[in-house]
Amino acid sequence: MVALCALTAGALFAFASGGKGGKPSLSGLEARFTGSGTGVVVSGYATNADSVLARYGKNCRILRHGAIAGNGRFRASVPRGASRRRASQCNRAVAKRVHGRKASTSTSALGKGKSGAVRVIACAEGKCAERRVALARSVGASSPGLVGGGRVTVAPGVTVRVPTAPPVPPSQPATRFVAPGGSDSGSCSSAASPCKTFNRAYEVANPGEVVDVAGGTYPSQAVEYDSGKTSAEDVYFRPAAGNSVKVGDIDAYGSHVTFMAMQAADTDIPYDGPADVSDVTFWGMDGRNFTIDSGTQINVLGGDYGPATDCGGSYGGSNNGIRMNREGVMPSDILIWGVDMHDIQSYDLEQCHIECLIVGAGQNITVRGSRFWNCSIFDIFLQPFNGTISDVTLENNWFATPTGTDGAPNSGRAVEFSGGGPWRNILIRHNSVNTAINLNDGAPDPTYENTRVIGNIAERAIACYNGVVYRDNVWWGGSGTCDPSDSGTGGGPPFVHVSDHGDLDYHLTGGVAVDKVPASISDLVDDIDGQPRPDGPALDAGSDER
C-alpha cells in the first residue's frame, strides 16, 4: 500500500464544539436490557434534534426537546411489551418520521428491523436521521457456549474475546449442514448428506436457519449474492458442536449472513460483486485481516486479527480497513466491538504505510471495547482518501503506542486524523491510551463540527486548539490540561501494566481518574469488560470502571 500521509512531528489530543442547525445526527448510540429485563435503555447523542424516537420490538419511547441535554445527550427507556394500541401508536409515530405522512400501521409494512436491534430516529423541522443499534446481550462464565466470561473457543487451546452472547444460542438446532467431503448437488438438509461449500448452504437456506459446519480445514469460501435474501433475518454459519473450523478467506458478496467462531485468513466484504452488501456479522473470528469495502450494517463482534505483515515478513496480508471502493456506496453503520487487533507490521514504511485499522471513508463507524497493540504506524488512521468520514465513535478502547518491527515505539500517536476535515460528529470517550490521539496531522485550519472528547486517559501533546470542547479527561505526562474539568497525573498513565505489546494491561490503578466524569456529561453504561458504569458517584475516566 502506497504511503498516504507523512509522519509529522508532535501530536494534539483535541475536541471541537458542535454547531447548530442543519440535519440532525446521531452518535455514540448504545442499547442494553434493563437490570430487570423488562425493557431496554438506549442512550447516545442527538445533535440538532428536537425529538428522539427509540423503538424496540412493538414499542416506542419519544423524547421531546426538554428531555435532550444541551450537548445532545439523551437516554430513553423502552418497555419490551406492548398492547395492540401501543403498537399501533408506535407504528404511526415511526411512519410520520420516516415517510412524513400517515402510513400503514402494520409492523410488516413499516419493518421492525432485525431482531435484537433498536431503531433510533432523531428529527427537527421535518428532517430526520435514523440509525439501528445492536442490542447488547450479556456474556459471562455462565453463558451457554462461552468460557472464561466472554471468550469462545475457536481451536484447541485457542480462545478469542467476545462482547456478546452468540447471535443464535447453541441450543438452536441446525437445519443445514456443510462438511469437507460434502456435495453441492443436494440441499444440505442433514449431517449425513451435507453440502461442500458455504455458498451452497447459503443458497438453499431460508432466513433464520442455522448452518452447522463440520470440523476440518476448508479452502477459501465465497458467499455469493442471492436476490432472494431480502429478509432482515440472517443465515447463521457456526462450527458443529465440539468442532473447530479453519477456512482460507471468507468473502461475503451476499447480505444477511453471520459467521461465528471460526479461524480464517481474511474476512472480507468485497466491492466488486453484482449488488451492494448489507447486514453481515463476523462474531468471534480468529483471522489475519478484515476488510469492509462499501458494505453497510457490518458488525465485527469480538475476535482476534493479526499478525499480518506487508512489504516483507512471514505472515502476508496488510491492515484491517474500511474503504469506499464501490462507486457511490459509502460504507456505513459499521460496528467494531470487543476486537483485538495486533502485530500488524510493515517492513518498508515508505512503500507500505500500514496500521492496525485504516478508515478511508465511512459514516456512522463505532469502534468500542477493542484493544490495539504492536501496530506499525498508528492503531487507527482516518484519512478521507476515497470518500468523506463522519459520525465516528471511539469508546472504551485500549490504544497502545505504535511500535515497529524491532518492537521500539514508532509514531507516538495511537489514532491519527489526517486531512483537516471537516470532521463532523466525532465522539471520543473513555479510552485508555499509552500515547496521544492526534486530531490533525498538520493540515492548515482543520475544522470540527460537533466533535466531543470525554473522560479519556491519554498523553496531551504540544497545546490545545482554540474553539474546541472537551471535558473531564485525565492527561498524563505533566504537559497540562485543556479544560478546567480536566486533570493531570504529572507522571505516567495510571494503568496496571504499561506496555505496547501483548502483555499490556490498561485496567485502572486508581488516582484522579476514579469517579472523574459526572453522569450528566457521559452516559456510557459499561466499561471495556462489560461491567456497569458508574460504580460510585461518577464514572471513572478511561476504559475501566474500577
PEWOCOR-V218932 format. One record per residue. N is the residue number from 1. PHI is phi in degrees with one decimal (999 if undefined). Layout:
n=[N/N]
phi=[PHI/PHI]
This chain:
n=[1/2/3/4/5/6/7/8/9/10/11/12/13/14/15/16/17/18/19/20/21/22/23/24/25/26/27/28/29/30/31/32/33/34/35/36/37/38/39/40/41/42/43/44/45/46/47/48/49/50/51/52/53/54/55/56/57/58/59/60/61/62/63/64/65/66/67/68/69/70/71/72/73/74/75/76/77/78/79/80/81/82/83/84/85/86/87/88/89/90/91/92/93/94/95/96/97/98/99/100/101/102/103/104/105/106/107/108/109/110/111/112/113/114/115/116/117/118/119/120/121/122/123/124/125/126/127/128/129/130/131/132/133/134/135/136/137/138/139/140/141/142/143/144/145/146/147/148/149/150/151/152/153/154/155/156/157/158/159/160/161/162/163/164/165/166/167/168/169/170/171/172/173/174/175/176/177/178/179/180/181/182/183/184/185/186/187/188/189/190/191/192/193/194/195/196/197/198/199/200/201/202/203/204/205/206/207/208/209/210/211/212/213/214/215/216/217/218/219/220/221/222/223/224/225/226/227/228/229/230/231/232/233/234/235/236/237/238/239/240/241/242/243/244/245/246/247/248/249/250/251/252/253/254/255/256/257/258/259/260/261/262/263/264/265/266/267/268/269/270/271/272/273/274/275/276/277/278/279/280/281/282/283/284/285/286/287/288/289/290/291/292/293/294/295/296/297/298/299/300/301/302/303/304/305/306/307/308/309/310/311/312/313/314/315/316/317/318/319/320/321/322/323/324/325/326/327/328/329/330/331/332/333/334/335/336/337/338/339/340/341/342/343/344/345/346/347/348/349/350/351/352/353/354/355/356/357/358/359/360/361/362/363/364/365/366/367/368/369/370/371/372/373/374/375/376/377/378/379/380/381/382/383/384/385/386/387/388/389/390/391/392/393/394/395/396/397/398/399/400/401/402/403/404/405/406/407/408/409/410/411/412/413/414/415/416/417/418/419/420/421/422/423/424/425/426/427/428/429/430/431/432/433/434/435/436/437/438/439/440/441/442/443/444/445/446/447/448/449/450/451/452/453/454/455/456/457/458/459/460/461/462/463/464/465/466/467/468/469/470/471/472/473/474/475/476/477/478/479/480/481/482/483/484/485/486/487/488/489/490/491/492/493/494/495/496/497/498/499/500/501/502/503/504/505/506/507/508/509/510/511/512/513/514/515/516/517/518/519/520/521/522/523/524/525/526/527/528/529/530/531/532/533/534/535/536/537/538/539/540/541/542/543/544/545/546]
phi=[999/-69.5/-59.1/-109.9/-151.1/-100.8/-80.7/-84.2/-77.1/81.1/-154.1/-139.4/-98.2/-131.5/-145.8/-113.8/-80.5/-88.0/-99.5/-116.8/83.9/84.6/-69.3/-61.5/-140.3/-122.5/-153.7/61.4/-76.1/-150.7/-133.8/-139.4/-64.8/-68.4/-58.4/-82.7/77.9/-87.3/-166.2/-125.6/-114.0/-114.6/-138.3/160.5/-126.2/-121.9/-85.6/61.6/-109.0/-95.6/-152.6/-131.8/-110.4/-115.6/-123.5/-133.1/62.1/-96.7/-114.0/-132.9/-134.6/-113.8/-106.1/-88.8/-54.4/-66.6/-94.3/-109.6/-65.3/-60.7/-90.8/90.0/-68.6/-142.3/-150.3/-128.7/-106.7/-116.8/-62.9/-74.2/-88.7/-155.3/-76.4/-61.1/-65.4/-64.4/-62.9/-66.0/-61.8/-63.6/-61.6/-66.6/-65.0/-66.1/-60.8/-60.6/-81.9/-79.3/-105.4/70.7/-161.9/-68.5/-143.0/-52.8/-97.1/-78.0/-65.3/-69.5/-72.4/-87.4/79.2/-75.5/92.7/-61.2/-55.7/85.9/-117.3/-112.2/-99.0/-124.9/-129.4/-111.6/-134.9/-162.7/52.2/79.5/-106.5/-133.1/-118.7/-131.1/-140.9/-115.4/-119.9/-64.7/-84.6/-71.9/-115.3/-65.9/-125.0/173.9/-62.1/-90.2/-70.7/-58.3/83.0/-114.7/-128.5/70.8/66.5/112.1/-132.2/-131.4/-83.1/-113.5/-162.4/-53.3/77.8/-120.6/-124.0/-129.3/-71.1/-139.2/-92.2/-133.8/-65.2/-57.0/-56.6/-129.2/-69.3/-58.2/-74.7/-74.4/-71.1/-79.3/-120.6/-132.1/-143.0/-132.5/-149.3/-55.0/-97.9/-75.3/-132.4/-84.5/-82.2/-106.4/-110.4/59.8/-86.9/-152.9/-66.0/-80.6/-134.3/-78.7/-83.8/-96.8/-121.8/-61.1/-63.4/-65.1/-63.9/-62.2/-64.1/-92.6/-76.3/-93.0/-53.3/91.0/-78.2/-105.9/-108.1/-87.1/-103.9/-64.5/-61.5/141.3/-109.5/-121.6/-70.1/-55.6/-121.4/-113.4/-93.5/-83.2/-60.2/-132.3/-63.0/-83.4/-90.5/-115.0/-69.2/-71.0/-74.2/-84.6/-97.9/-108.2/-103.9/-146.5/-65.6/-59.1/-51.8/77.7/-110.9/-117.1/-124.0/-123.6/-123.8/-65.3/-97.8/-118.0/-110.0/-99.5/-88.1/-94.8/-105.6/57.6/-147.4/-127.3/-117.4/-129.4/51.6/-123.4/-96.5/-147.3/-65.5/-128.4/-117.4/-129.9/-106.7/-71.7/-105.4/-104.6/-84.7/-76.9/-149.7/-64.7/-108.3/-144.8/62.1/-128.2/-126.4/-111.4/-116.4/60.5/-91.5/-119.8/-144.0/-89.9/-142.9/-122.8/-135.7/-118.2/-107.3/66.1/-78.6/-126.2/53.5/-109.9/-119.2/-114.6/-108.2/66.8/105.3/-135.9/-124.9/128.2/-76.2/-147.5/-137.2/-130.4/54.5/127.1/80.5/-100.3/-93.2/74.5/90.2/-159.8/-94.1/-73.1/-148.4/-126.0/-143.2/-106.5/-97.9/-97.9/-55.5/80.2/-112.9/-76.4/-62.6/-150.6/54.5/-106.2/-120.7/-116.3/-137.2/69.9/-101.9/-99.0/-121.5/-159.5/54.3/-102.1/-126.9/-110.2/-98.6/-151.8/-67.1/-77.4/-85.3/-130.1/-89.6/-125.1/-139.3/-66.9/-142.9/-112.1/-119.4/-98.2/-172.7/158.6/-136.5/58.2/-109.7/-120.8/-115.5/-133.2/56.3/-108.3/-126.6/-127.0/-154.0/50.3/-94.2/-63.8/-117.5/-134.3/-73.0/-132.1/-123.1/-114.7/-144.1/-76.8/-86.4/-138.2/158.2/-75.9/-127.7/-153.5/56.6/-111.7/-121.4/-119.8/-148.5/61.0/-99.8/-103.8/-117.7/-85.9/-64.4/-59.2/-132.6/-93.1/-65.4/-90.7/84.1/-84.4/-54.5/-112.5/-76.8/82.7/-132.5/-76.6/-125.4/-125.5/-98.3/-119.8/112.8/85.4/83.7/-70.2/-93.3/-111.4/57.4/-106.5/-123.3/-122.6/-143.2/53.4/-102.5/-108.3/-128.4/-94.1/-168.2/-106.9/-110.3/-111.3/-90.0/-157.5/-94.8/112.1/-64.6/-71.1/51.1/-65.0/-121.5/-133.1/-123.8/54.9/-111.9/-127.0/-125.6/-136.2/63.0/-92.4/-115.0/-159.1/-79.8/-101.3/-111.0/61.8/-157.6/-110.2/-71.2/-72.9/81.0/-93.5/-128.5/-146.6/-140.2/55.9/-88.4/-114.4/-101.4/-104.1/103.4/75.9/-99.4/92.8/-123.3/-114.7/-154.8/-56.7/-79.4/-76.6/-132.2/-123.0/-94.8/78.0/-135.2/-81.0/-68.5/-84.3/-108.4/-60.3/-140.4/-82.7/-146.7/-110.7/-129.0/-65.5/-95.4/-64.7/-147.0/-97.1/-63.3/-79.9/-92.3/132.5/82.2/-66.6/-73.9/-73.6/51.4/-87.9/-108.1/-60.8/-62.4/-70.9/-99.9/-130.2/-112.2/-65.2/-90.0/-150.1/-112.3/-63.6/-92.7/80.5/-80.2/-70.7/-112.7/-82.3/-115.1/143.9/-72.0/-152.5/-79.8/-74.8/-70.5/83.2/-84.2/-112.7/-90.3/-73.8]
